[in-house]
Amino acid sequence: MSRLSLRNPLLTPEQIAQSPSQLQGITRDLEANLRAYGCHLIEATGIILQVPQVVMASAQILFQRFYYLASFQDFPLRGTVLGALFLACKVEENPQTIRNIINVYDIVVKRDRGFPEIVTDGYDAEYYDMKNEMVISELQILRKLGFNVQVELPYGLLANYLQSLELTDHPTIPQLSWNYLNDLLRTPVYVCFQPETITCGVIYLAAYKSGVRLPESPPWWIIFDVNGDDVVQVAKATESLYLRQWPKIMPLDSSELSMHLGGTLESHVDSERKRRWPESSATGIKIKNTIEIPIQNKAGPL
């Protein structure tokens, strides 16, 4: 009989090998981009809402877990982003109104697509569509996860581990490690490894980038009860994040996903902008049509 645990649930080898999205024809690369962009939307929305870091991190981990139990084909990105953030705000006892979450999310998307940053009318069809998607997605996340929304984060461990290694006062390692923890939320690392391993992985990479040699005899990670190979895997996953090329536009719903697969999404978004806001091009307003996923640290190859 399965039991709930305070430890983070991890993926099985079968889930890692092939996710539900890949079983329905979505490539591994496209799925990685969708996951990263969904986490970007959660973080950007949370920052504007001024919710605590624990809320944004929890929402991103719930988002990542969900898509190893469901497909982007069946559950579009937009609803899941809204539902995961709405649920995390409740779980972490920092409730936000549906209207605030939707309005801020919509502004973030418009900013990414180069649309005028106009707040959605709370009485139009688009607003009600997003509201329904948010509420339904929250229930779908709970159902798929079996109501297990426990999220254990590594931030507290990072402070303790740095102190144990006498690195708390180092000029670069603490901040680099913290940045890596935040950036890794855009990857499946948090559903593949426990917080202790993730913490050691980011410290290892930060120390490497800072030219600091950590104890090797015995290996320093042994005192934290983690596997050395796993530590290296986390560091490599972190490094690979900074080497990815991000697409200009990402699909938010089922119809846009079909357009993306057919190579017509960017032209559709451009046509939508001209149709809804023709003055944006007529008046010479500069349209920025590139997604910038703000990664907190730029690093070279490991």
RODREN-358167 format. One line per field, with one value per residue: residue in three letters; x, z, y of N, C-alpha, C, O, CB in turn. Coordinates in steps of 0.1 Angstrom, whole numbers. Atoms other than C-alpha are relative to their C-alpha. Glycine has a CB too. Layout:
N
aa	[ALA/...]
nu	[X/...]
nw	[Z/...]
nv	[Y/...]
cau	[X/...]
caw	[Z/...]
cav	[Y/...]
cu	[X/...]
cw	[Z/...]
cv	[Y/...]
ou	[X/...]
ow	[Z/...]
ov	[Y/...]
cbu	[X/...]
cbw	[Z/...]
cbv	[Y/...]
//
This chain:
302
aa	[MET/SER/ARG/LEU/SER/LEU/ARG/ASN/PRO/LEU/LEU/THR/PRO/GLU/GLN/ILE/ALA/GLN/SER/PRO/SER/GLN/LEU/GLN/GLY/ILE/THR/ARG/ASP/LEU/GLU/ALA/ASN/LEU/ARG/ALA/TYR/GLY/CYS/HIS/LEU/ILE/GLU/ALA/THR/GLY/ILE/ILE/LEU/GLN/VAL/PRO/GLN/VAL/VAL/MET/ALA/SER/ALA/GLN/ILE/LEU/PHE/GLN/ARG/PHE/TYR/TYR/LEU/ALA/SER/PHE/GLN/ASP/PHE/PRO/LEU/ARG/GLY/THR/VAL/LEU/GLY/ALA/LEU/PHE/LEU/ALA/CYS/LYS/VAL/GLU/GLU/ASN/PRO/GLN/THR/ILE/ARG/ASN/ILE/ILE/ASN/VAL/TYR/ASP/ILE/VAL/VAL/LYS/ARG/ASP/ARG/GLY/PHE/PRO/GLU/ILE/VAL/THR/ASP/GLY/TYR/ASP/ALA/GLU/TYR/TYR/ASP/MET/LYS/ASN/GLU/MET/VAL/ILE/SER/GLU/LEU/GLN/ILE/LEU/ARG/LYS/LEU/GLY/PHE/ASN/VAL/GLN/VAL/GLU/LEU/PRO/TYR/GLY/LEU/LEU/ALA/ASN/TYR/LEU/GLN/SER/LEU/GLU/LEU/THR/ASP/HIS/PRO/THR/ILE/PRO/GLN/LEU/SER/TRP/ASN/TYR/LEU/ASN/ASP/LEU/LEU/ARG/THR/PRO/VAL/TYR/VAL/CYS/PHE/GLN/PRO/GLU/THR/ILE/THR/CYS/GLY/VAL/ILE/TYR/LEU/ALA/ALA/TYR/LYS/SER/GLY/VAL/ARG/LEU/PRO/GLU/SER/PRO/PRO/TRP/TRP/ILE/ILE/PHE/ASP/VAL/ASN/GLY/ASP/ASP/VAL/VAL/GLN/VAL/ALA/LYS/ALA/THR/GLU/SER/LEU/TYR/LEU/ARG/GLN/TRP/PRO/LYS/ILE/MET/PRO/LEU/ASP/SER/SER/GLU/LEU/SER/MET/HIS/LEU/GLY/GLY/THR/LEU/GLU/SER/HIS/VAL/ASP/SER/GLU/ARG/LYS/ARG/ARG/TRP/PRO/GLU/SER/SER/ALA/THR/GLY/ILE/LYS/ILE/LYS/ASN/THR/ILE/GLU/ILE/PRO/ILE/GLN/ASN/LYS/ALA/GLY/PRO/LEU]
nu	[8/-8/2/-5/-13/-4/-10/6/1/-9/4/-5/-8/9/5/-11/-3/10/11/12/0/-8/8/10/-6/-8/-15/-6/-5/12/5/-9/3/13/-2/-8/8/10/-6/-3/13/3/-9/2/13/-2/-8/8/9/-8/2/-13/-7/4/12/-3/-8/10/8/-8/-2/13/2/-9/5/13/-2/-5/12/9/-7/3/11/13/1/-8/-9/5/8/-8/-8/9/4/-11/-3/12/0/-11/3/9/-8/-10/7/-1/10/2/13/-1/-2/-14/-8/3/-4/-14/-4/3/-9/-13/1/0/-13/-9/3/-1/13/2/3/13/6/12/13/5/13/0/-1/-14/-2/8/-7/-12/5/5/-11/-8/7/0/-14/-3/6/-7/-13/2/4/-11/-10/5/1/-13/-6/-12/-12/-12/-9/-14/-6/-5/-12/-11/-6/-6/-11/-10/-6/-8/-12/-6/1/11/-5/-7/6/8/6/14/9/1/7/14/5/2/12/12/0/3/15/4/-3/6/-10/7/8/-9/-9/4/-6/-14/-8/0/-8/-14/-3/-2/-12/-11/-1/-4/-14/-8/-1/-8/-14/-2/-1/7/-7/1/-4/10/8/8/15/4/5/14/7/5/-8/-8/4/12/-4/-5/11/7/-9/0/14/0/-8/6/11/-5/-4/11/5/14/8/5/14/3/15/7/12/-1/-1/-13/-10/1/-7/-14/-5/1/-9/8/4/-5/8/14/-1/-2/13/9/-4/4/14/6/-6/-6/-7/-14/-10/2/-6/-14/-4/-9/5/-11/6/-10/1/-12/1/-10/-8/-7/-15/-5/-12/-6/0/-6]
nw	[0/0/-11/2/-7/0/11/13/9/12/12/3/13/11/2/6/13/9/-6/7/12/10/5/10/12/-3/-1/-13/0/-2/-14/-9/2/-6/-14/-4/2/-10/-13/2/-2/-14/-8/4/-6/-14/-3/1/-11/-12/-9/-5/9/-2/8/14/2/-2/12/12/-2/3/14/5/-4/7/14/1/-1/10/12/5/10/-6/-10/5/-9/-7/-12/-10/-7/-9/-10/-9/-8/-9/-10/-8/-8/-11/-8/-8/-9/6/11/9/7/14/9/0/7/15/6/1/10/13/3/3/13/10/1/8/14/6/0/-10/-14/-4/-9/6/-6/-9/4/14/2/-3/-15/-5/5/-9/-13/0/2/-13/-10/4/0/-14/-3/8/-6/-12/3/6/-10/-11/-11/-6/5/-8/8/-9/7/-5/-3/-14/0/6/-11/-10/7/2/-13/-4/8/-2/13/-1/3/13/7/11/-1/-5/10/12/-4/-1/13/6/-5/6/14/2/-1/14/5/-9/-11/-13/-1/2/-12/-12/-3/-4/12/8/-7/2/14/2/-7/8/12/-4/-4/13/8/-8/-2/-14/-1/-12/-5/8/-8/8/8/-9/0/-9/-13/2/3/14/10/8/14/0/-1/13/9/-2/5/15/3/-2/10/13/1/5/14/8/8/-2/12/-2/-5/-5/0/-13/-1/9/14/2/1/13/9/-2/7/14/4/3/-13/-1/10/-6/-11/7/6/-11/-5/9/0/-12/-4/12/-3/-5/12/8/-8/-1/-12/3/-5/-4/2/-5/-13/-8/-13/-8/-7/-10/1/13/-3/12/-1/-13]
nv	[-12/-12/-9/-14/-2/-14/-1/-3/12/-1/7/14/0/0/-13/-8/4/-5/-7/1/-8/7/11/-6/-5/-12/3/-3/-13/-9/1/-7/-14/-3/0/-12/-12/0/-4/-14/-7/1/-8/-14/-4/0/-11/-12/1/-1/12/4/9/14/2/2/12/11/1/6/15/6/0/10/13/3/4/14/8/-5/-4/-13/1/1/-10/-11/-6/-12/4/6/-11/-7/9/3/-12/-2/10/-2/-11/5/10/-8/-10/-13/0/-11/1/5/-11/-5/10/0/-12/-1/10/-5/-11/6/6/-11/-6/9/0/-13/-6/-11/5/-5/9/6/-4/11/4/5/15/5/0/12/13/2/3/13/8/0/8/14/5/2/13/10/2/7/14/8/2/7/-10/-1/-12/-3/-4/-2/-8/1/-13/1/9/-7/-8/9/6/-9/-2/12/0/-13/-8/-10/-13/-1/-11/3/13/0/-6/9/12/-4/-2/13/7/-6/3/14/2/1/13/11/4/0/12/11/1/-6/-13/1/2/-12/-10/3/-2/-14/-4/5/-8/-14/1/2/-13/-9/4/5/15/5/11/12/12/6/-9/-9/3/11/-4/-4/12/0/7/-9/0/-8/-14/-4/-1/-12/-10/0/-5/-15/-5/1/-10/-13/2/2/-11/-1/-4/-13/1/13/1/-1/9/12/-4/-6/11/5/-10/1/13/-3/-11/-12/-8/-14/-9/-2/-10/-13/-4/-4/-13/-10/-1/-5/-13/-6/-13/3/-1/-13/-12/2/6/11/13/9/13/11/4/0/7/-6/9/-9/1/5/8/7/15/6]
cau	[0/14/18/21/55/70/97/93/79/104/100/103/128/98/85/119/124/91/66/29/35/62/38/14/40/56/94/116/130/96/85/116/108/72/82/108/83/56/79/90/53/48/79/73/36/47/73/48/23/50/44/72/98/85/51/67/91/62/41/69/75/38/37/67/52/18/33/49/13/-4/3/5/-18/-46/-39/-27/0/-20/-45/-19/3/-27/-39/-5/1/-34/-30/5/-7/-33/-8/17/-9/-5/-38/-43/-75/-83/-86/-51/-35/-52/-46/-9/-4/-21/2/33/21/14/48/65/46/51/14/3/2/-35/-52/-79/-115/-129/-162/-151/-150/-112/-112/-139/-121/-89/-109/-126/-93/-76/-103/-105/-67/-64/-87/-69/-35/-49/-65/-34/-11/-34/-38/-1/11/39/70/103/126/164/169/173/197/218/225/233/256/275/281/293/318/328/317/291/313/328/322/306/296/265/249/258/244/211/208/213/186/161/171/168/131/128/140/128/157/133/113/143/164/158/167/200/213/202/218/251/249/246/274/297/290/294/326/339/331/347/379/374/385/362/374/381/394/369/345/327/292/294/287/254/245/242/256/285/273/239/257/275/243/226/256/255/217/223/250/230/202/224/233/198/184/149/122/106/69/56/20/-4/-34/-43/-49/-16/2/-12/0/34/38/27/52/25/23/46/27/-6/6/18/-16/-34/-14/-22/-59/-65/-41/-35/-24/7/23/7/21/56/55/84/72/95/87/113/108/134/135/154/181/199/234/253/279/303/307/314]
caw	[0/-9/18/18/28/37/11/-24/-48/-75/-110/-119/-146/-169/-164/-171/-202/-218/-206/-215/-239/-257/-260/-279/-304/-287/-291/-260/-270/-274/-241/-224/-239/-228/-193/-191/-205/-182/-152/-166/-167/-131/-118/-138/-126/-90/-90/-101/-75/-49/-35/-15/-33/-17/-35/-69/-64/-51/-81/-106/-90/-90/-126/-134/-115/-133/-168/-159/-153/-181/-216/-230/-257/-233/-207/-224/-208/-200/-177/-159/-152/-137/-118/-103/-92/-77/-59/-46/-32/-11/0/12/29/6/-12/-42/-60/-93/-109/-98/-110/-144/-150/-142/-161/-191/-189/-188/-219/-238/-229/-242/-274/-280/-275/-258/-220/-216/-186/-196/-191/-162/-181/-216/-229/-227/-190/-183/-204/-183/-151/-160/-171/-138/-116/-136/-139/-101/-97/-124/-107/-74/-90/-110/-80/-57/-35/-26/-29/-4/-17/2/-10/-7/2/40/33/11/41/64/38/30/67/72/43/56/24/38/35/1/-23/-51/-41/-20/-46/-75/-56/-49/-85/-97/-74/-88/-124/-120/-113/-151/-155/-142/-117/-88/-96/-102/-71/-35/-21/-5/-39/-57/-30/-33/-71/-71/-45/-66/-98/-80/-64/-98/-114/-85/-86/-51/-45/-21/2/-17/10/20/-6/9/-2/20/51/35/26/-12/-42/-60/-94/-87/-77/-110/-129/-112/-120/-157/-158/-145/-170/-200/-191/-200/-234/-247/-275/-267/-294/-300/-293/-273/-276/-247/-257/-279/-311/-307/-301/-334/-351/-335/-348/-382/-382/-383/-347/-351/-382/-363/-333/-356/-374/-341/-329/-361/-359/-323/-319/-354/-338/-323/-358/-373/-345/-347/-313/-312/-309/-291/-303/-284/-253/-227/-200/-173/-162/-131/-140/-173/-172/-196/-202/-171]
cav	[0/34/59/97/109/143/135/147/120/112/99/62/52/45/80/95/75/85/110/111/140/120/91/115/126/157/157/157/190/207/193/207/241/240/231/259/284/274/278/312/323/311/329/362/362/355/382/409/396/398/363/347/326/294/299/303/274/251/260/252/218/210/220/197/168/171/168/135/122/141/153/188/176/169/196/229/249/281/264/244/275/293/263/254/290/293/260/268/301/282/254/280/301/331/333/355/364/347/381/392/360/361/398/396/363/380/410/387/368/400/414/382/384/421/429/462/456/462/446/421/432/411/407/395/359/356/364/338/312/317/316/284/269/279/263/231/228/232/202/182/188/176/145/135/140/122/153/149/185/183/201/200/228/230/266/259/230/253/276/247/230/261/267/231/236/270/287/311/341/333/362/342/306/314/336/313/283/302/313/277/264/289/282/245/249/251/216/182/180/187/156/134/141/149/183/171/160/191/213/194/196/234/238/216/236/270/259/247/281/299/279/264/228/210/182/149/126/116/131/161/149/118/138/149/113/117/99/115/104/121/153/154/148/177/199/189/195/230/236/224/249/278/263/259/280/292/296/330/320/291/277/283/262/232/252/271/238/225/257/253/217/230/259/286/299/329/342/336/356/384/385/385/415/434/425/433/463/478/511/493/491/522/545/530/513/489/453/429/393/373/354/361/335/353/329/342/331/327/300/283/245/223]
cu	[9/-4/5/12/3/12/-6/-1/9/-5/5/8/-9/-5/11/3/-10/-12/-13/0/8/-8/-10/7/8/14/5/4/-11/-6/9/-3/-13/1/7/-9/-11/5/4/-13/-4/9/-3/-13/2/8/-9/-11/6/-3/14/6/-5/-13/4/8/-10/-8/7/2/-13/-3/9/-5/-12/3/8/-12/-10/7/-4/-11/-14/-2/9/7/-7/-8/8/9/-9/-4/11/3/-11/0/12/-2/-9/9/9/-6/3/-10/-1/-13/2/2/14/9/-2/5/16/6/-2/10/14/0/1/14/9/-3/0/-14/0/-4/-12/-6/-13/-13/-6/-14/0/2/14/3/-7/6/12/-5/-5/12/8/-7/0/14/4/-5/7/14/-2/-4/12/11/-5/-1/13/7/11/12/10/10/14/6/6/12/12/8/8/13/12/7/9/13/8/1/-10/5/8/-7/-9/-9/-14/-10/-2/-9/-15/-6/-2/-12/-13/-1/-4/-15/-6/2/-7/8/-8/-9/8/9/-6/8/15/9/1/9/15/4/3/13/12/2/5/14/10/2/8/14/3/0/-7/7/-3/3/-3/-8/-9/-15/-4/-6/-15/-8/-6/10/8/-4/-12/4/5/-11/-8/8/-1/-14/0/8/-7/-12/4/5/-11/-3/-15/-8/-6/-14/-3/-16/-6/-12/1/1/14/10/-1/7/15/6/-1/9/-7/-3/5/-8/-14/1/2/-13/-10/3/-6/-16/-6/6/7/8/14/10/-1/7/15/4/9/-5/12/-6/9/-2/13/-2/11/8/10/15/4/13/5/-1/7/13]
cw	[0/11/-3/9/0/-10/-13/-8/-12/-11/0/-12/-12/-3/-6/-14/-10/7/-8/-12/-11/-6/-10/-11/2/2/14/1/1/14/10/-1/6/15/5/-2/10/14/-1/3/15/8/-3/7/15/5/0/12/14/10/4/-10/2/-8/-15/-3/1/-13/-12/2/-2/-15/-7/3/-9/-14/-1/2/-10/-11/-3/-11/6/10/-5/11/8/13/11/8/10/11/10/9/10/11/10/10/12/9/9/7/-4/-11/-8/-7/-14/-9/-1/-8/-15/-6/-1/-10/-15/-5/-4/-14/-11/-1/-8/-15/-7/-2/10/14/5/9/-6/7/8/-4/-14/0/3/15/6/-4/9/14/1/-1/13/10/-4/1/15/4/-7/6/13/-2/-5/11/12/13/8/-5/9/-8/11/-9/6/5/15/0/-6/11/9/-7/-2/13/4/-8/2/-12/1/-3/-13/-9/-11/2/5/-10/-12/3/0/-14/-7/5/-6/-15/-3/1/-14/-6/9/11/13/2/-3/12/12/3/4/-12/-8/7/-2/-14/-3/7/-8/-12/4/5/-12/-7/8/3/14/0/13/5/-8/8/14/-8/9/0/9/13/-2/-5/-14/-8/-9/-14/-2/1/-13/-10/2/-5/-16/-5/1/-11/-14/-1/-6/-15/-10/-8/1/-12/3/6/4/0/14/1/-12/-15/-3/-1/-14/-10/1/-7/-15/-5/-3/12/-1/-9/6/11/-6/-6/11/6/-10/0/12/4/-13/3/5/-11/-7/7/2/14/-3/7/2/-1/3/14/7/13/9/9/9/-1/-14/3/-12/3/13/-4]
cv	[12/9/14/2/15/2/3/-13/2/-9/-15/0/0/14/9/-3/5/6/-1/9/-6/-11/5/8/13/-4/3/14/10/-1/8/15/4/0/12/12/1/4/15/8/0/10/15/5/2/12/13/0/1/-11/-5/-11/-14/-3/-2/-13/-12/-1/-6/-15/-7/-1/-11/-14/-4/-5/-13/-10/4/6/15/0/0/11/12/7/12/-4/-6/10/7/-9/-3/12/2/-10/2/12/-5/-9/7/11/14/2/13/-2/-5/12/5/-9/1/13/1/-10/6/11/-6/-6/11/7/-10/0/13/7/12/-6/6/-11/-6/5/-12/-5/-6/-15/-5/-1/-12/-13/-3/-4/-14/-10/-1/-9/-15/-6/-3/-14/-12/-3/-8/-15/-8/-2/-7/8/1/13/5/3/4/8/0/12/0/-9/8/8/-8/-6/9/3/-11/0/13/9/12/14/1/10/-4/-13/1/5/-8/-12/4/2/-14/-7/6/-4/-14/-3/-2/-13/-11/-5/-2/-12/-13/-3/7/13/0/-1/12/11/-3/3/15/5/-5/8/14/0/-2/13/10/-4/-5/-15/-4/-13/-13/-12/1/10/8/-4/-11/5/5/-12/0/-7/9/0/9/15/5/2/13/12/1/5/15/6/0/10/13/-1/-2/13/0/5/14/0/-14/-1/-1/-9/-10/5/6/-11/-7/9/-1/-12/2/11/13/9/14/9/2/11/14/6/4/14/11/1/7/14/6/12/-3/0/13/12/-2/-5/-12/-13/-10/-14/-11/-3/1/-7/4/-10/8/-1/-5/-7/-7/-15/-5/-7]
ou	[18/-15/15/14/-2/16/-18/8/9/-14/16/7/-5/-6/8/5/-7/-19/-13/-6/4/-6/-15/0/13/17/-1/4/-10/-10/3/-2/-14/-5/3/-8/-14/-2/3/-12/-8/4/-3/-14/-3/5/-8/-14/-1/-4/24/-1/-5/-15/-2/5/-9/-11/1/2/-13/-8/4/-6/-14/-4/12/-10/-21/19/-15/-17/-23/-14/21/3/-4/-6/5/10/-5/-4/8/6/-8/-2/10/3/-7/8/11/1/5/-6/2/-18/12/10/20/17/8/11/21/15/7/14/21/10/8/18/17/6/-3/-15/8/-12/-12/-7/-21/-13/-7/-19/-11/5/15/9/-1/5/13/2/-1/12/13/0/2/15/11/2/9/18/6/1/14/17/2/0/14/14/15/16/9/15/16/18/17/22/23/20/19/23/23/19/20/23/18/12/-12/-3/14/-20/-17/-20/-23/-21/-13/-17/-24/-17/-12/-20/-22/-12/-10/-19/-17/-1/-12/5/-5/-13/2/14/-14/19/23/20/11/16/23/16/13/20/22/14/14/22/20/13/14/22/15/-9/-3/14/-14/0/4/-7/-16/-21/-16/-15/-22/-20/-18/21/2/-3/-14/-2/2/-11/-12/3/-1/-15/-7/3/-6/-15/-3/8/-9/-1/-22/-3/-7/-17/1/-23/0/-16/11/8/19/20/10/14/22/16/7/9/-1/-10/-2/-10/-20/-8/-4/-16/-17/-6/-11/-21/-15/-2/19/18/23/22/9/12/21/16/5/-8/19/-15/10/-3/23/-9/23/3/16/22/-2/22/-3/-6/17/19]
ow	[8/16/-10/19/-9/-12/-16/-9/-18/-9/6/-20/-23/-15/-15/-22/-22/14/-19/-23/-23/-18/-18/-17/-7/10/21/11/9/19/19/9/12/21/15/7/15/21/9/10/20/16/6/11/21/15/10/17/24/22/-3/-18/-8/-12/-21/-13/-6/-17/-20/-8/-8/-20/-16/-6/-14/-18/-12/2/-11/-11/0/-13/1/12/-1/23/20/23/23/20/21/23/22/21/22/23/22/21/24/21/20/12/4/-22/-3/-9/-20/-19/-12/-15/-22/-17/-11/-17/-23/-16/-13/-21/-21/-12/-16/-23/-19/-9/19/14/14/5/-12/19/2/2/-20/10/9/19/14/3/14/21/11/6/17/16/5/5/17/11/-1/7/15/4/0/11/22/24/19/-15/10/-17/19/-19/18/8/17/8/-1/11/13/0/0/14/10/-3/-5/-15/-9/-9/-15/-9/-16/-4/-1/-12/-17/-5/-5/-16/-14/-3/-10/-20/-13/-3/-16/-18/19/18/20/13/-4/14/11/-3/0/-12/-13/0/-5/-17/-10/1/-10/-15/-3/2/-12/-11/2/9/18/-6/24/-3/-12/3/22/-5/17/10/11/18/8/-9/-16/-4/-14/-20/-12/-6/-17/-18/-8/-11/-21/-15/-7/-17/-21/-13/-14/-21/-22/-4/-2/-18/15/15/-3/3/23/12/-19/-23/-14/-8/-19/-19/-9/-14/-22/-17/-9/10/3/-6/4/12/-1/-5/9/9/-5/-3/11/10/-13/-5/4/-9/-12/0/8/17/-11/18/-7/7/-4/23/2/22/7/19/4/5/-19/10/-22/13/18/5]
ov	[13/9/16/-4/22/13/-1/-21/13/-18/-17/9/5/17/17/6/9/-1/-5/5/-5/-14/-3/16/19/-13/12/21/20/9/14/22/15/9/19/21/12/12/22/18/10/17/23/16/12/18/21/10/3/-9/-2/-17/-22/-14/-12/-20/-22/-13/-14/-22/-18/-11/-18/-22/-15/-14/-17/-22/-3/9/20/11/7/15/12/8/13/2/-3/9/9/-4/-4/10/6/-7/1/11/0/-8/3/20/23/4/24/-13/-4/10/8/-5/1/13/6/-7/4/11/-2/-5/9/10/-5/-2/14/16/13/-15/14/-23/2/7/-23/-14/-9/-21/-16/-11/-19/-23/-14/-12/-21/-20/-12/-18/-23/-17/-12/-22/-22/-14/-18/-24/-19/-13/-9/3/6/12/16/-5/13/3/-2/12/5/-6/5/8/-5/-7/6/5/-9/-5/15/15/19/21/12/11/4/-14/-5/-1/-10/-16/-4/-2/-15/-13/-2/-7/-17/-14/-7/-16/-7/-14/-11/-15/-24/-14/16/15/8/5/16/18/6/7/18/14/3/12/20/9/4/17/19/3/-4/-21/1/-19/-16/-23/6/22/2/-1/-13/-2/6/-10/-3/-10/19/11/16/23/16/11/19/21/12/12/22/16/10/14/19/9/-3/24/-10/15/18/8/-24/9/-7/-13/-11/-1/4/-10/-10/4/-1/-11/-4/14/22/19/23/21/13/19/24/17/13/21/21/12/15/22/7/15/6/4/18/21/6/-4/-21/-13/-13/-18/-21/6/-4/-1/0/-13/17/7/-15/-2/-10/-20/1/-13]
cbu	[-10/-3/7/-11/11/5/9/9/-15/14/4/-12/9/-11/-6/13/0/-5/3/-12/7/13/-7/-9/-9/-6/8/12/8/-11/-1/14/0/-11/8/12/-5/-6/13/5/-11/2/14/-1/-11/6/12/-7/-8/-2/-8/-1/15/-3/-9/9/11/-8/-5/13/5/-12/5/14/-4/-8/7/11/-5/-10/-5/13/1/-1/4/-8/12/-9/-11/9/5/-12/-5/13/2/-13/2/13/-8/-11/7/11/3/15/-14/12/-7/-14/-9/5/-2/-15/-5/7/-8/-14/2/3/-12/-10/6/-2/-14/6/-11/-10/12/-9/-3/1/-10/-1/-10/11/-4/10/-5/-15/4/9/-12/-10/9/1/-14/-5/9/-5/-15/1/6/-12/-11/6/5/8/-11/9/-11/3/-3/6/-5/9/-10/-11/-3/-4/-10/-9/-4/-5/-11/-8/-4/14/-3/-5/9/0/11/8/8/-1/4/14/4/-1/10/12/-1/1/13/8/-7/6/16/-3/11/-7/-12/9/14/2/-7/1/-5/-14/-3/3/-11/-12/0/-4/-13/-9/2/-6/-15/-7/9/-11/14/-15/-4/8/16/-10/-7/2/-4/13/8/-1/-11/-2/-9/14/-3/-9/11/11/-10/-2/15/2/-11/7/14/-6/-6/11/9/-12/4/-3/-11/-1/-10/5/-3/-4/-13/-13/-11/4/-4/-14/-5/3/-9/-14/8/-13/6/15/0/-5/12/11/-6/1/15/5/-6/3/10/-11/-7/0/-3/-14/-7/7/-12/14/-10/6/-4/14/-6/6/0/-5/7/-4/6/2/-3/14/6/-10]
cbw	[12/-14/13/5/-7/14/0/-8/-4/4/-13/-1/0/3/12/9/-1/-9/2/9/4/5/11/8/-10/12/-10/2/-13/-11/4/-3/-15/-5/4/-9/-14/2/3/-14/-8/6/-4/-15/-3/5/-9/-13/-1/7/-7/14/3/15/1/-5/11/12/-4/-1/15/7/-6/5/14/-1/-7/10/14/6/-12/-6/-9/8/14/-8/-7/-10/-4/-6/-11/-8/-6/-9/-8/-8/-6/-8/-7/-6/-10/-10/14/-5/7/-10/0/-3/4/14/5/-2/9/14/2/-1/11/10/-2/4/15/6/-2/-13/4/-5/9/-12/13/2/-12/13/1/-8/-14/-7/6/-4/-14/0/4/-11/-11/6/1/-15/-6/9/-3/-14/3/8/-10/-11/4/3/9/-2/-1/10/-9/6/-1/-11/-1/9/-9/-11/7/4/-13/-6/11/-3/-15/6/-11/15/12/-7/-6/-12/8/13/-4/-4/13/8/-8/2/16/1/-7/10/7/-8/0/-9/1/3/-10/-13/-4/12/10/9/-8/-1/15/4/-8/4/14/-4/-7/12/10/-9/-2/13/-4/9/-1/-3/15/-12/-2/8/-11/-5/-15/2/5/-10/10/-5/-8/1/-5/11/11/-5/2/16/4/-5/8/13/-1/-1/14/8/-1/8/-15/12/-3/-14/-11/14/-8/3/-2/1/-2/11/11/-4/3/15/5/-4/-11/-7/12/-4/-13/6/9/-10/-8/12/1/-14/-1/12/11/-11/10/7/-9/-1/13/-2/9/6/-10/14/-15/-3/2/2/-2/9/-9/14/11/-10/11/-2/-12/7]
cbv	[0/7/-5/10/-8/4/-13/10/-2/-5/7/-10/-13/-10/6/-2/-16/-12/15/5/14/-4/-7/8/2/8/7/-10/4/-4/-15/-3/4/-11/-13/1/1/-14/-8/3/-6/-14/-3/1/-10/-12/2/1/-14/14/-11/-7/0/-2/13/12/-1/2/14/7/-2/7/14/2/-1/13/11/-3/2/11/-9/7/-13/-13/-5/9/6/7/-10/-11/10/5/-13/-4/12/-2/-14/3/11/-8/-9/5/-2/2/-2/0/14/-7/12/2/-14/-1/12/-3/-13/5/10/-11/-9/11/2/-14/-6/-1/-10/10/2/3/7/-16/4/5/11/7/-4/9/13/2/2/12/10/-3/5/14/5/-1/10/11/0/4/13/7/0/8/14/-13/-3/-13/11/-12/12/-13/15/-5/11/-5/-12/9/9/-11/-6/13/3/-12/-2/-2/-9/0/4/-14/8/-2/-9/8/14/-4/-5/13/8/-9/3/16/3/-9/11/11/-2/-12/10/12/1/2/6/-10/8/-12/-12/5/0/-15/-5/8/-5/-15/1/5/-12/-10/5/2/11/6/-5/-3/-3/1/-3/-9/-7/14/-3/-8/12/12/-3/15/-10/-5/-14/-4/1/-10/-12/2/-2/-14/-7/3/-7/-14/3/5/-12/-4/-2/9/-10/7/5/-3/-13/14/9/-8/11/10/-11/-2/14/-1/-11/2/-4/-3/-8/0/-7/-13/-3/-1/-12/-11/1/-3/-15/-9/-2/2/8/-13/-12/3/1/13/-4/3/-6/3/-1/5/-15/15/-16/12/-10/-3/-10/12/-11/4/-6/-9]
//
